[in-house]
Amino acid sequence: MLEITDVEAGYGPLPVLHGVSLRVVPGTITALVGPNGAGKTTLLRTVAGLVPVRAGAITLDGAALTRVPAHERPGRGVVLVPEGRRLFGDQTILDNLLLGASWRIRRDGLARVTAEAHALLARHAPALAPRARQHAAALSGGEQQLVAILRGLMAHPRVLLLDEPSLGLAPQRVGEMFALLQQIAAEGLAVLLVEQMVQQALRVASAAYVLDRGRIALAGAPAELLDHPELLAAYLGAEARA
C-alpha cells in the first residue's frame, strides 16, 4: 500500500502541497480530482521523486520512499505515466516499451524483456501487436496513450501514477482506457489516477480524494461524492459535470 502522510512540497520557494495525506490500496483505483492548479500533478511528481518532499513521509508497504532518488523509484515499484504521453515518436512501439523496462534489461536480459513486451501488446493491445515496429509518431492519440500505459507496466510497478490519461482522447478511446485501468487494478496493481473527467473517474475508483489549493478538501467513497454533486461542484465547478 502506498501511504502519503502530511506531505508538504513545492517548487523553489513556492509551496504547493500543504499536509497532504492519502492511501492507495493494491487492487484498486484511487481517484484524485480537483480544480486546475490544485496541486494534483505536483503530488504525482512528488510521489515519483521529481519534486522533493519538504515535510511528511511517503511509504510503500512500510518502506520509506521519501528520500529515494527519482531514478530509483521504478525499481522500488513506483511508476509515473505523465500527462501528454511523452513517447519518443521517432522510435518504434517496441522501443518505447523497452524504455519502460530499461532498469530491468540488465537483470533479466534483452530477449526476455522483449518477449514480455510482445506478450503485453498481445494481451492488452492486440491491434497494435502486429505493428510493434511502427514508429510511435504514426499512432493515434488513443493508441499513444495505450502505449504510454503499457510502457509503465513494463517496469513491473506496484503503484501506477497516471496524470490526465483521457486528455485529448476520442470518447470511445476514453472508455477503452478506463476499462484497461480497471483490468490492471483487478490484477493487483495500485492505481492513483489524476483525471479531468471527474464523473468517469469516480465511477471506476474505489476511493476518491478532492485536492483544492494544495490540501485534501474531501475524501471518501466515490459513490458518496457522486450522490452529492453539490459538494463536488463547490470545489470543481463545471469540471464536476464533465
C-alpha positions as CSV (number, residue, x, y, z in Angstrom):
1,M,0.0,0.0,0.0
2,L,1.2,3.5,-0.9
3,E,0.8,5.9,2.1
4,I,1.3,9.6,1.8
5,T,1.4,11.3,5.2
6,D,1.3,15.0,5.9
7,V,3.4,15.8,2.8
8,E,4.5,19.3,2.0
9,A,6.2,20.0,-1.3
10,G,6.7,22.7,-3.9
11,Y,9.0,24.4,-6.4
12,G,11.8,26.5,-5.1
13,P,10.3,28.9,-2.5
14,L,6.8,28.3,-3.7
15,P,4.8,25.9,-1.5
16,V,2.2,23.8,-3.4
17,L,1.2,20.9,-1.2
18,H,0.2,21.5,2.4
19,G,0.0,18.5,4.7
20,V,-1.5,16.1,2.1
21,S,-2.4,12.6,3.3
22,L,-3.9,9.7,1.3
23,R,-3.7,6.0,0.8
24,V,-3.7,3.9,-2.4
25,V,-4.6,0.2,-1.8
26,P,-3.4,-2.6,-4.1
27,G,-6.1,-3.9,-6.4
28,T,-7.9,-0.6,-6.6
29,I,-8.1,2.7,-8.4
30,T,-7.9,5.8,-6.2
31,A,-9.1,9.0,-8.0
32,L,-7.5,12.3,-7.2
33,V,-9.6,15.2,-8.6
34,G,-9.6,18.9,-8.1
35,P,-9.6,22.3,-9.9
36,N,-6.8,23.4,-12.2
37,G,-3.8,24.5,-10.2
38,A,-4.8,22.5,-7.1
39,G,-1.5,20.6,-7.0
40,K,-2.6,17.2,-8.4
41,T,0.3,16.9,-10.9
42,T,2.7,18.2,-8.2
43,L,1.5,15.4,-5.9
44,L,2.2,12.7,-8.5
45,R,5.6,14.2,-9.3
46,T,6.4,14.2,-5.6
47,V,5.5,10.6,-5.2
48,A,7.6,9.8,-8.3
49,G,10.6,11.7,-6.7
50,L,10.6,14.6,-9.2
51,V,9.6,17.1,-6.6
52,P,11.4,17.0,-3.2
53,V,9.4,16.4,0.0
54,R,9.8,19.3,2.4
55,A,7.9,17.6,5.3
56,G,5.9,14.4,5.8
57,A,6.5,10.9,4.5
58,I,5.9,8.6,1.6
59,T,6.0,4.9,2.1
60,L,5.2,1.8,0.0
61,D,4.3,-1.3,2.0
62,G,6.0,0.3,5.0
63,A,9.3,1.1,3.2
64,A,10.3,4.7,3.1
65,L,10.4,6.4,-0.3
66,T,10.7,10.0,0.8
67,R,14.5,10.3,0.2
68,V,14.8,7.7,-2.6
69,P,16.0,9.4,-5.9
70,A,13.6,9.6,-8.7
71,H,15.6,7.2,-11.0
72,E,15.4,4.5,-8.3
73,R,11.7,4.6,-7.7
74,P,10.6,2.5,-10.6
75,G,12.8,-0.2,-9.2
76,R,11.0,0.2,-5.9
77,G,7.7,-0.2,-7.6
78,V,6.5,3.4,-8.3
79,V,6.0,4.4,-11.9
80,L,4.6,7.6,-13.4
81,V,2.7,7.8,-16.7
82,P,2.9,11.6,-17.3
83,E,0.4,13.9,-18.9
84,G,0.9,14.2,-22.6
85,R,2.1,10.6,-23.1
86,R,5.7,11.6,-23.7
87,L,6.5,8.9,-26.2
88,F,9.6,9.0,-28.4
89,G,7.9,9.5,-31.8
90,D,10.9,8.5,-33.9
91,Q,11.2,5.2,-32.0
92,T,9.0,2.1,-32.5
93,I,6.2,1.0,-30.3
94,L,8.5,-1.8,-29.1
95,D,11.4,0.6,-28.4
96,N,9.2,2.7,-26.3
97,L,8.0,-0.3,-24.3
98,L,11.6,-1.4,-23.7
99,L,12.5,2.0,-22.4
100,G,9.9,1.4,-19.7
101,A,11.8,-1.6,-18.6
102,S,15.3,-0.2,-19.0
103,W,16.2,-0.8,-15.4
104,R,15.3,-4.4,-15.8
105,I,17.1,-5.3,-19.0
106,R,20.5,-5.8,-17.3
107,R,18.9,-8.0,-14.7
108,D,16.5,-10.0,-16.9
109,G,18.2,-9.8,-20.3
110,L,17.0,-8.1,-23.5
111,A,15.5,-11.2,-25.1
112,R,13.3,-11.9,-22.1
113,V,12.1,-8.3,-21.7
114,T,11.4,-8.1,-25.5
115,A,9.3,-11.2,-25.4
116,E,7.4,-9.7,-22.4
117,A,6.8,-6.5,-24.4
118,H,5.3,-8.6,-27.3
119,A,3.1,-10.5,-24.8
120,L,1.9,-7.3,-23.2
121,L,0.9,-5.9,-26.6
122,A,-0.9,-9.2,-27.5
123,R,-2.8,-9.1,-24.2
124,H,-3.8,-5.5,-23.9
125,A,-3.4,-4.1,-27.4
126,P,-3.9,-6.8,-29.9
127,A,-4.5,-4.3,-32.7
128,L,-1.0,-2.9,-32.1
129,A,0.8,-6.2,-31.7
130,P,1.5,-6.7,-35.4
131,R,2.6,-3.1,-35.6
132,A,5.3,-3.3,-32.9
133,R,7.9,-2.0,-35.3
134,Q,5.9,1.1,-36.3
135,H,7.0,4.5,-35.1
136,A,5.0,5.9,-32.3
137,A,4.5,9.2,-34.1
138,A,2.3,7.4,-36.6
139,L,-0.2,6.3,-33.9
140,S,-3.4,8.0,-33.0
141,G,-3.7,9.8,-29.7
142,G,-5.6,6.9,-28.1
143,E,-3.0,4.4,-29.4
144,Q,-0.2,6.5,-28.0
145,Q,-1.9,6.7,-24.6
146,L,-2.3,2.9,-24.6
147,V,1.4,2.5,-25.4
148,A,2.3,5.0,-22.6
149,I,0.4,2.9,-20.1
150,L,1.9,-0.3,-21.3
151,R,5.3,1.3,-21.1
152,G,4.6,2.0,-17.4
153,L,3.5,-1.6,-16.9
154,M,6.8,-2.8,-18.4
155,A,8.6,-1.6,-15.2
156,H,6.6,-4.1,-13.1
157,P,5.2,-1.4,-10.9
158,R,3.3,-1.9,-7.6
159,V,1.9,1.6,-7.9
160,L,1.0,3.2,-11.2
161,L,0.6,7.0,-11.2
162,L,-1.5,8.4,-14.1
163,D,-1.7,12.1,-14.9
164,E,-4.8,13.0,-17.1
165,P,-4.8,9.9,-19.3
166,S,-8.0,10.9,-21.0
167,L,-6.7,14.2,-22.2
168,G,-7.2,14.7,-25.9
169,L,-8.8,11.2,-26.5
170,A,-11.9,10.4,-28.5
171,P,-14.9,9.2,-26.4
172,Q,-14.5,5.6,-27.5
173,R,-10.8,5.6,-26.6
174,V,-11.6,7.1,-23.2
175,G,-13.9,4.2,-22.4
176,E,-11.3,1.7,-23.6
177,M,-8.6,3.4,-21.4
178,F,-10.8,3.3,-18.3
179,A,-11.6,-0.4,-19.0
180,L,-7.8,-1.1,-19.2
181,L,-7.2,0.6,-15.8
182,Q,-9.9,-1.4,-14.2
183,Q,-8.4,-4.6,-15.6
184,I,-4.9,-3.9,-14.4
185,A,-6.1,-2.8,-11.0
186,A,-8.1,-6.0,-10.6
187,E,-4.9,-7.9,-11.2
188,G,-3.4,-6.4,-8.0
189,L,-1.9,-3.1,-9.1
190,A,-2.5,0.1,-7.0
191,V,-3.5,2.9,-9.3
192,L,-3.5,6.6,-8.4
193,L,-5.5,8.4,-11.1
194,V,-5.5,12.2,-11.7
195,E,-8.3,12.8,-14.1
196,Q,-10.2,15.8,-15.6
197,M,-13.2,13.6,-16.4
198,V,-14.4,13.6,-12.8
199,Q,-17.6,11.6,-13.2
200,Q,-16.0,8.8,-15.2
201,A,-13.0,8.6,-12.8
202,L,-15.3,8.3,-9.8
203,R,-17.3,5.5,-11.4
204,V,-14.2,3.3,-11.8
205,A,-12.5,4.3,-8.5
206,S,-12.7,2.6,-5.1
207,A,-11.6,5.7,-3.2
208,A,-11.6,9.3,-4.0
209,Y,-9.9,12.5,-2.8
210,V,-10.6,16.1,-3.8
211,L,-7.5,18.3,-3.7
212,D,-8.1,22.0,-3.5
213,R,-5.3,24.7,-3.2
214,G,-2.8,22.0,-2.1
215,R,-5.0,20.5,0.6
216,I,-7.3,17.5,0.8
217,A,-10.7,19.1,0.9
218,L,-12.9,15.9,0.6
219,A,-12.2,12.2,0.9
220,G,-14.4,9.2,0.8
221,A,-16.2,6.5,-1.3
222,P,-16.8,7.7,-4.9
223,A,-20.4,6.8,-4.6
224,E,-20.9,9.3,-1.8
225,L,-19.3,12.1,-3.8
226,L,-21.4,11.2,-6.8
227,D,-24.6,11.2,-4.7
228,H,-23.7,14.8,-3.5
229,P,-22.8,16.6,-6.7
230,E,-23.2,19.9,-4.9
231,L,-20.1,19.1,-2.9
232,L,-18.1,18.4,-6.0
233,A,-19.4,21.4,-7.7
234,A,-18.3,23.6,-4.8
235,Y,-14.7,22.6,-5.4
236,L,-14.7,21.7,-9.1
237,G,-17.4,23.9,-10.7
238,A,-18.1,22.8,-14.2
239,E,-15.4,20.1,-14.0
240,A,-17.7,18.1,-11.7
241,R,-20.1,17.8,-14.5
242,A,-17.6,16.8,-17.2
